[in-house]
Amino acid sequence: MVDPSKKQLHFIIGIGRSGTTILNKILNSHPSIHSLPEANFLVFFLNGFKDVTQFTPEHIELIFEQISIFSLSQPLVGYEFDINACKSKLVDIVCKTTLSYEQLCKTIYSEFKVSGNDKTSATILVDKNPSYTIFVEEIATSMPEAKFIFLVRDYRANALSRKQSVYLISPEVAFNAYRWKLFNQTALNFAKKNKDKVLLLKYEDLVVDSEKEIKRICDFLGVKSEDINTGITQEYKIDFSNYNIDSKYEERFKKKYSDLNRPLNSARLNSWETQLSSAEIKICDVMCSDFSMDLGYKPFFKLNWLDKLMIKTAYVFSIIKAVIDVKKEFVIYYLPVKFKLKRLKKHYTEIDFIKK
C-alpha cells in the first residue's frame, strides 16, 4: 500500500451539474488514480487547521463529526468508509507523529474505498468537489503542489439540469445562471494566473471526443491514458431507507442520485434549446453572455441593451440572491471551526436530516 502522505492530491472543480461525477467515475477506472466522493471536509477546516502541525484527538473528533453530518445529505455512493476505524487510526497517528493538514487529509482520503475497485497502489488522489470552486485560491495557497481540473458546461444546460434535478438548491433559472457565472469567473481567473496548475475541460468536448479529452487529463496528471475506461457505466444503488429524509426532499433526493448515475450522453448536449422556454434562454443569455464567450459559449439570442436592462431589472433580486449565496460561503469559511460545526448541525436539524 502506498504511504498516503507520499500521494499527490489534485482537485476537480466546476459548479455542480457540470459532469464532475461522471468524470470522477471515469478517473476511478485508472489504477493509479483514487478519485473521491464529496466528503467536503477539506475546505470546512482549511482556514482553522492549515497552520496546525500537531493535531490532537479533539481535532480528529471534530473532522469526523463533520464528515458524519455532511454524509446525511451527500451519501458516499459507490464508496466504503469505516468511519470509526479511520478515526481510531488517525488518533493513533497524531499521538505519535507530526502531520500537516494536507497529510492528514490525504490519510483520510485514502480510507475511502471504491466499491469493487482496489486502490491500494494508487499514487494520485483526486478530490471532486464543486463547492471548492470558489475557494480555489485558498486551496492552492495551502497546497502548492495541487493541480486542478476545471470542468465547465454550457450555462443553459447547467440551468436546465438544476431546474429538472433540484435538490437543496433553488431551481430558479436566473439565480442559477448568475451563480454559474460567479463560480466559473472565479475558476477562470485562477486558471489565467496559474496556467501550469489548471486544465480547462469543457463537458461538451468530453462527451463528443472522450478519448482525446481523457488523454489530455492523463497527460496533465502524468499517467497513461491507455489504462482508463471512458465507457464506464457502473451504477450504484442507494438504499433510501437508510436516510431520514423529509418527504419534501425525498423525490428530489432520489432523482438527483439516479441522474448522477447516468453515463456520458451526447443526445442531451443541446436539450436546453427545446426544454427551456425562449424566455428562460434569454434570461440565461443576459446573466452569462458577457462572460460566457471567454469559455466559448455564445448567446442564443441577440439582445439589445434595453432588453438586457429590462431582464436584469426584473431579476435583480435573483442576482443579489446569487451573490449573497456565494459571498456567505466566504464569511462561513473564516468562522471558528466549532461555531461552523454547531451551525451545520442546526441547519441539518432544520431541514430534517438530523431528527430532533
N, C-alpha and C positions, 0 to 999 in steps of 0.2 A: 504493500500500500504506500502511495506517495505521501510524504510528510505534508500536511495541509499548509504549513507556513511557507513551504517552498513552491506552492502552486501560484500561477498567475491568476489575478482576479480582474475580469473585464465586465462590461455592462451593455445591456440592450436598453436603449431609451427611445422615447417617442410616445406621444399621447395614446392612451388606451383606445382599443378598437382600430389599431393600425396594422395588425398582423403579428404582434410581438409573441403571442402564444404559439402560433404555428411555427414561427421561426425558432422558438425555444425548443419545440419538439424535434425539428429537423436537426438542430445542432446537437441534440442529445443522441442522435444516431451515430455520432462520431465517437470513437473510443477514447480520444484524448480530451474531449470536452464534456464537462459536467455542468449542464445548464439547469438553473434552479427555479423553484417556484417563487411566487410573490410573498415572501415572508415579511418584507417591509421593515425589518428592524434596523438595518444599517444606518439609514438617514435619521430614523427616530432618535437614535442615541448618538449620532455623529458629533453634534456640537458639544454635548456634555462629556463624551468619552474619548474624543480624538487625541487628547493630550495625556490620557491616563496611561501609565506604564506598569502600574502594579494594581491589577484588578483584584477584587475581593469576592467572597461568596455572595455578598449582598448585591454587587454589580450583576453577577450572573443570574441571581434570582429575579432582578428587575427585567433583564433581557428576555428571559423565558416566560415571564408573566405577560410581557407584551406580545410575544410570539403566540402564546396560547389564546389571548383575546383576539388578535387580528385574524387568526385562522378560523374564527367563528364565521366571518363573512367572506374570507378567502381560503376555503379549504385546500389542503395540499393534494389536489387531484393529480394522480399519477406518481405520487411520491410516498415513501415510507419514512417516518420520522419518529424515533423513540425519544420523546422529549425528556423523560426522566433520566434515561441512560445518558443522553447527551449532556444534560445539566450536571449530573454527577461527575462525568468525565471532565467538564470544564472547571468545576470547583476544584477537583483534584489537581488539574494542571496549574491553575492560577495560584494555588497554595504552594507550588513547588518552583515556579519559574516566572520570568517576566515576559509579558506579551504586549505587543502593540495592539491597538484597536483593530487594525487591519488583519493581523494574525488571528485574533480572537474570532473575527467574522469568518475568516477562511476555515477555521476549525469547525465552527457551527455549520457552515455551508456544506462541508464535506460529509456531515452526518445525514444530510437529506438524500436518502437512497432513491434512485429512479427505479420504479417498479419494473421488474423483469429485465434490467439492464445494469450490468456490472460496471461500476465507475471507479473501481479501486486503482486503476492505472491512469486515470485522467490527470493531466497536468494543468488543465485550464478550467477555472470556474467562471461561469457566465451568469451574472445576476440580471434577470429580466424583470424590470420594474418601471412601468410607465410613470409612476408618481415621482421617480427620481429625476425625470427630465428637467424639472425646474431647479434642481439642486446640483446640476452637473458641475458647476464651478466649484462648489464646496467639496464634492466628492473628489474631483481631480486635484484639488489643493492638498487634501489629506492623503490621497493615494496616487502619487505622481506617476506610477508605472501603469496605471489603468488605461485601457482603451475603451472606446465607446462606439457601438454600432447604433447609428441614429436612423431609425426606421420611420418613414413618413408615408402617409396615404392621402389621396385626394380629399380635400376638406369637405366636399359634398358627400362623398362616400362615407366619410367618418361621421358626419352629422346624421346621415341616414341610419347607419349602424347604431348610433346612440338612440335615435328615435325608435327603432324597432327592438332594441335589446336593452332598454333602460333597466338599470338595477338600482343603485343607490344614488345615481346622478340624474339630474333633470333631463328629460327628453327634448326640451325646447330647442329648436333649431338655431335661433340667433345666439343663445347662450353658448351652445356647443361649438358653433362656428367661430365665435370670438375666442373661446377657450382654446380651440385648435391653434389659432393664430398666436396666442400668448405662449403656449407650450413650445411650438415649433420655432418661434422667433428666438426664444432662449437657447434652444439647442443649436440653431443655425449660427447665431452669434458666437457661440462657443466653438463650433466647428471651424468657422472662418479664422479664428485666432489660434486654433490647435489642429491644423490640418494633418499632422502626423498621428494624432490620437483619435481621430474620428473618421469613421466610414459612413458616408451618407448613402442610404439604401432606400429606394422607392418600392413600396409594396407592389405596385403595378409591374415593375420590372422583375421582381421576384416571382410573380405569378406567370408572366409571359415567357421569361427565359430563366428558369430556376437554375439550370446548370451553370450559366455564366455568372449569375449573382452569387451563388453559393461558392464558386471558385474565388470571387473577389473577397468574400468573407473569410474563407480559409487562408488565403494569402495574407490578409490583414492580421489574422490571429497566428499565422505561422504554422499551420497544419496542412496535411494533404487532403485535397478535396475529393480524391478517389474513395476515401473511407466514409463518405457521408451519403445518406439516403434522402434525396429530395422528395421522394414519393411517400413519405411517412404518412400513414393514415390511422395509426393506432388510436382507439378511443378509450377513454377512461370513464367508468361508470361511477356515479356517486349514489350512495345510499342516503337519500334525503331524510330518512327517519332519524339520522344521527344529528340533525340540525334543528334547533328550536327556533324556527323562523316564523315570524308573524305572518298571518295569511296574506296581508297586503304586499309582502315581498316574495312569497313562495313561488308564484308563477314566473316572476322576473328572474329569480334565482335559478330556477330550472332552465329557463330559456338561455340565460347567459352561459351556463356551462355546456349546454348542448351546442350552442353556436360556436363556442371556443374549441369544440372537438372537430370541427369541420376541416378538411384538407384545403390546400390552395385551390381556388376555383375561379377560372378566368371568366366564366359566364356572368359573374356578379360585378365585374370591374366597373361597368358603366350603368349599373342598375339604378343609380341615383337619378339618371336622366328621365326615367319613367316612374320611379317610386317616390320621388319628391315632386311636389307641385311646382309650377313655374314661380309662384310667389316665394316658396321656400328656397329655390335655387337662387333667385335674385337676392334674398336675404344673405345667403352664404357668400355670394359674389361680393356683395357690399362689405361684409365683415372681413373678408380674407383676401380679395383680389389685389389689393395694394401691396401685399406681401407674398402671396402665393406664387407669383411669377418667378420669384427668386428660387423656388423649388421646382419650377417647370409646370405649374398648374395654371392654365389660362381660364379666365372668366367665361362663362357660358353666354352671358348677355352683355351687350354694350350699353351701359347705362350712363346717362349724362349726370352732371354734378348735382342737379336738382333732385333727380331720382335717388341718388345716393344719400343726399342730405335728408330727404323725407324718410327713407328707410332707417337711417341711423337715429333720427329723431324719434321715430316710432318705437324703436327698440333700445333706446338709451339706457333703460333700466336693466335690460338683459346684458348690455355691455358692462355696466357698473357691477352687476352681479358676478360676471365672469372675472373681472379684475379683482374684486374682493375675494373670490374663491381662490385665486392664485396667491394674492398677497397675504392672505391669512395664513397660508402654509409657511411662509417665511417668518411670520410672527410666532407661530407654534414651534418652528424649528429652534428658536432661541430661548424658549421657555425651559425652566428646570425640568429635569427628567422625571422626577417623582410627580410634579404637577401635571406634566403631559400624560403620564400613565393614569393618574386619577381622572383626568378629563376624558381619556379614551374609554375607561370603564363606564363613566357616566353616560357618554354618548352611546355605547353599545347597549346599555341598560334602557336608554330612551327609545331605541329602535327595536327593542325586544330580542336582541341577540344574546343578551345576558338577562336571565329571568330574575325579577326582584325577589 
